[in-house]
Amino acid sequence: MSLHRANPTRTVILDAAEQLFADQGHDNTSMRQITAAAGVNLSAVNYHFGSKDGLVHAVFQRRLAALNQERLDLLNALEDAAQGQPLKPSQIVESFFGPLVRHATRASHGQKAFVPLLERSMSDPGGFIRTMFIDEHTGVIERFKQALLKSLPDVPEDEIVWRFHFMLGATSYAISGTETLRLAMNWPKPESGDASDAEMLLARLLSFLLGGLRAPLPGTLKSPEQRNVA
């Protein structure tokens, strides 16, 4: 275990900052609020992170790194088992989007703060968070893109990229926009609120994503993946 991960003060600061950033945005959160929530002084934050920007980066890096490692572990295991053969599209999609949905719906209270924080980051006008987000994701997305290209050889790369973009948007809305939709459509909440609801959300989402991934190419009538079975 690294010194960073073993340091309880650093973890307390990260947890406090993550929750505050999720509740009110990182731009609207002061260092005073962070130190008060963490029960530390400013020198402790500066010692561990150097600045507020450094703290923001660390909050994102901690969650994104863990999420992406889980995705890669799943993909690596599937590719090892396939022994060079293409994976099924459903395997690839579930490996990338499944961990995010499960993280958002089953995580602890502190971890759930990552979801609204992620939403805020994607519309960050300053670009700092967006740049860091792209850096953290680039290699992972490339791995999954290559897996999809191998799985769907009849689909051009540009179309794979567009469809991946649409899948990202659908997933983001699925895990964050449900409450707004319920209010707008007078849609009652499920009674159980347990893990089975999270699995049903994931099942519905994966069905939708795979339908879009297998859709006919623009200007054609037939699906490019008619011979493949998910």
C-alpha positions as CSV (number, residue, x, y, z in Angstrom):
1,M,0.0,0.0,0.0
2,S,1.3,3.5,-0.9
3,L,2.0,6.1,1.7
4,H,-0.7,8.3,0.2
5,R,-3.4,5.6,0.5
6,A,-2.2,4.7,4.1
7,N,-2.3,8.3,5.3
8,P,-5.6,8.8,7.2
9,T,-5.4,12.6,7.1
10,R,-5.2,12.6,3.4
11,T,-8.1,10.3,3.1
12,V,-10.2,12.4,5.5
13,I,-9.5,15.6,3.4
14,L,-10.4,13.8,0.2
15,D,-13.6,12.5,1.6
16,A,-14.7,15.9,2.9
17,A,-13.7,17.7,-0.3
18,E,-15.5,15.1,-2.5
19,Q,-18.7,15.6,-0.6
20,L,-18.6,19.4,-0.7
21,F,-17.7,19.5,-4.4
22,A,-20.6,17.2,-5.1
23,D,-23.0,19.3,-3.1
24,Q,-22.1,22.7,-4.3
25,G,-19.5,22.5,-7.0
26,H,-15.7,22.8,-6.6
27,D,-15.7,26.5,-7.7
28,N,-18.2,27.4,-4.9
29,T,-16.4,25.4,-2.2
30,S,-13.8,27.3,-0.1
31,M,-10.7,25.9,1.5
32,R,-12.2,27.0,4.8
33,Q,-15.2,24.8,4.3
34,I,-13.0,21.9,3.4
35,T,-10.8,22.3,6.4
36,A,-13.8,22.6,8.7
37,A,-15.5,19.5,7.3
38,A,-12.2,17.5,7.5
39,G,-11.2,18.9,10.9
40,V,-7.8,19.9,9.8
41,N,-5.9,23.1,9.2
42,L,-5.0,24.7,5.9
43,S,-1.4,23.7,6.2
44,A,-2.5,20.0,6.2
45,V,-4.3,20.5,2.9
46,N,-1.3,22.3,1.4
47,Y,1.1,19.7,2.6
48,H,-0.8,16.8,1.0
49,F,-2.1,18.5,-2.2
50,G,-0.2,21.7,-2.7
51,S,-3.3,23.8,-3.7
52,K,-7.0,23.6,-4.2
53,D,-6.4,22.6,-7.8
54,G,-4.2,19.8,-6.6
55,L,-7.0,18.7,-4.2
56,V,-9.6,18.7,-7.0
57,H,-7.3,16.7,-9.2
58,A,-6.8,14.1,-6.4
59,V,-10.5,13.8,-5.7
60,F,-11.1,12.9,-9.3
61,Q,-8.1,10.8,-9.8
62,R,-8.9,8.6,-6.8
63,R,-12.4,7.7,-8.1
64,L,-11.6,7.6,-11.8
65,A,-8.5,5.4,-11.3
66,A,-10.4,2.8,-9.3
67,L,-13.3,2.8,-11.7
68,N,-11.0,2.5,-14.8
69,Q,-8.9,-0.3,-13.2
70,E,-12.0,-2.3,-12.5
71,R,-13.1,-1.8,-16.2
72,L,-9.7,-2.9,-17.5
73,D,-9.6,-5.9,-15.1
74,L,-12.9,-7.1,-16.5
75,L,-11.8,-6.6,-20.1
76,N,-8.5,-8.3,-19.6
77,A,-10.1,-11.3,-18.1
78,L,-12.6,-11.6,-21.0
79,E,-9.9,-11.2,-23.6
80,D,-7.7,-13.8,-21.9
81,A,-10.6,-16.3,-21.9
82,A,-11.4,-15.5,-25.5
83,Q,-7.8,-16.5,-26.6
84,G,-7.6,-14.0,-29.4
85,Q,-11.2,-14.3,-30.6
86,P,-13.4,-11.2,-30.7
87,L,-15.5,-10.6,-27.7
88,K,-19.2,-10.2,-27.9
89,P,-20.4,-6.6,-28.0
90,S,-22.5,-7.2,-24.8
91,Q,-19.3,-8.3,-22.9
92,I,-17.5,-5.1,-23.9
93,V,-20.4,-2.8,-23.1
94,E,-21.1,-4.4,-19.7
95,S,-17.4,-4.3,-18.8
96,F,-17.2,-0.5,-19.4
97,F,-20.6,0.7,-18.2
98,G,-21.5,-1.9,-15.6
99,P,-18.9,-0.8,-13.1
100,L,-20.0,2.8,-13.3
101,V,-23.7,2.0,-12.8
102,R,-22.9,-0.3,-9.9
103,H,-20.6,2.3,-8.4
104,A,-23.3,5.0,-8.6
105,T,-26.2,2.9,-7.3
106,R,-24.5,0.7,-4.7
107,A,-21.6,2.7,-3.3
108,S,-21.3,4.3,0.1
109,H,-22.5,7.8,0.7
110,G,-19.1,9.2,0.2
111,Q,-18.5,7.4,-3.0
112,K,-21.9,8.4,-4.4
113,A,-20.7,12.0,-4.2
114,F,-18.5,11.1,-7.2
115,V,-21.5,11.0,-9.6
116,P,-22.8,14.6,-9.3
117,L,-19.1,15.7,-9.1
118,L,-18.6,13.9,-12.4
119,E,-21.6,15.7,-13.9
120,R,-20.4,19.1,-12.8
121,S,-16.9,18.4,-14.2
122,M,-18.1,17.7,-17.8
123,S,-19.6,21.2,-18.0
124,D,-16.7,22.9,-16.3
125,P,-16.1,26.1,-18.3
126,G,-12.6,26.5,-17.1
127,G,-11.5,23.3,-18.6
128,F,-9.2,22.2,-15.8
129,I,-11.4,19.3,-14.7
130,R,-12.2,18.3,-18.3
131,T,-8.5,18.1,-19.2
132,M,-7.8,15.9,-16.3
133,F,-10.8,13.7,-17.0
134,I,-9.7,13.2,-20.6
135,D,-6.1,12.4,-19.5
136,E,-7.4,9.8,-17.0
137,H,-9.8,8.1,-19.5
138,T,-7.9,8.3,-22.8
139,G,-6.0,5.0,-22.6
140,V,-9.0,3.1,-21.2
141,I,-11.4,4.3,-23.9
142,E,-8.8,3.4,-26.5
143,R,-8.7,-0.2,-25.2
144,F,-12.5,-0.5,-25.3
145,K,-12.7,1.1,-28.8
146,Q,-10.2,-1.4,-30.2
147,A,-12.2,-4.3,-28.6
148,L,-15.4,-2.9,-30.2
149,L,-13.7,-2.6,-33.6
150,K,-12.6,-6.2,-33.4
151,S,-16.0,-7.3,-32.3
152,L,-17.8,-5.3,-35.0
153,P,-15.6,-5.4,-38.1
154,D,-18.3,-4.1,-40.4
155,V,-18.8,-0.9,-38.5
156,P,-16.5,2.0,-39.4
157,E,-14.3,3.5,-36.7
158,D,-16.0,6.9,-36.9
159,E,-19.4,5.2,-36.3
160,I,-18.0,3.2,-33.3
161,V,-16.8,6.5,-31.8
162,W,-20.1,8.2,-32.3
163,R,-22.0,5.3,-30.8
164,F,-19.7,5.2,-27.9
165,H,-20.3,8.9,-27.4
166,F,-24.1,8.3,-27.4
167,M,-23.7,5.4,-25.0
168,L,-21.7,7.7,-22.6
169,G,-24.5,10.2,-22.7
170,A,-27.3,7.7,-22.1
171,T,-25.4,6.2,-19.2
172,S,-24.8,9.5,-17.6
173,Y,-28.5,10.4,-17.8
174,A,-29.5,7.0,-16.5
175,I,-27.6,7.3,-13.3
176,S,-28.2,10.9,-12.6
177,G,-31.5,12.1,-14.3
178,T,-34.0,9.6,-12.9
179,E,-35.4,12.0,-10.2
180,T,-36.1,14.7,-12.7
181,L,-37.8,12.3,-15.0
182,R,-39.9,10.9,-12.2
183,L,-41.1,14.4,-11.3
184,A,-41.9,15.3,-14.9
185,M,-43.8,12.1,-15.7
186,N,-45.4,11.5,-12.3
187,W,-43.4,8.3,-12.1
188,P,-43.4,6.6,-8.7
189,K,-40.2,5.4,-7.1
190,P,-39.7,1.6,-6.8
191,E,-40.8,0.3,-3.4
192,S,-37.8,-1.9,-2.7
193,G,-34.9,0.4,-3.3
194,D,-32.5,-2.5,-3.0
195,A,-29.8,-4.1,-5.1
196,S,-32.4,-5.7,-7.4
197,D,-33.4,-2.2,-8.6
198,A,-29.8,-1.4,-9.4
199,E,-29.5,-4.6,-11.4
200,M,-32.7,-3.9,-13.3
201,L,-31.5,-0.4,-14.1
202,L,-28.3,-1.9,-15.5
203,A,-30.2,-4.6,-17.5
204,R,-32.5,-2.0,-19.0
205,L,-29.5,0.3,-19.8
206,L,-27.4,-2.5,-21.4
207,S,-30.4,-3.6,-23.6
208,F,-30.8,0.0,-24.8
209,L,-27.0,0.5,-25.4
210,L,-26.6,-2.7,-27.3
211,G,-29.6,-1.9,-29.5
212,G,-28.0,1.4,-30.5
213,L,-24.6,-0.3,-31.0
214,R,-26.1,-2.8,-33.4
215,A,-28.3,-0.4,-35.2
216,P,-28.1,-0.2,-39.0
217,L,-25.5,2.2,-40.3
218,P,-26.8,5.6,-41.4
219,G,-28.3,5.3,-44.9
220,T,-28.6,1.5,-44.7
221,L,-31.5,-0.9,-44.0
222,K,-29.7,-3.9,-42.5
223,S,-27.8,-4.2,-39.3
224,P,-24.0,-4.6,-39.7
225,E,-24.1,-7.2,-37.0
226,Q,-26.9,-9.5,-38.1
227,R,-24.6,-12.6,-37.9
228,N,-23.3,-11.8,-34.4
229,V,-25.2,-12.9,-31.3
230,A,-24.7,-10.8,-28.1
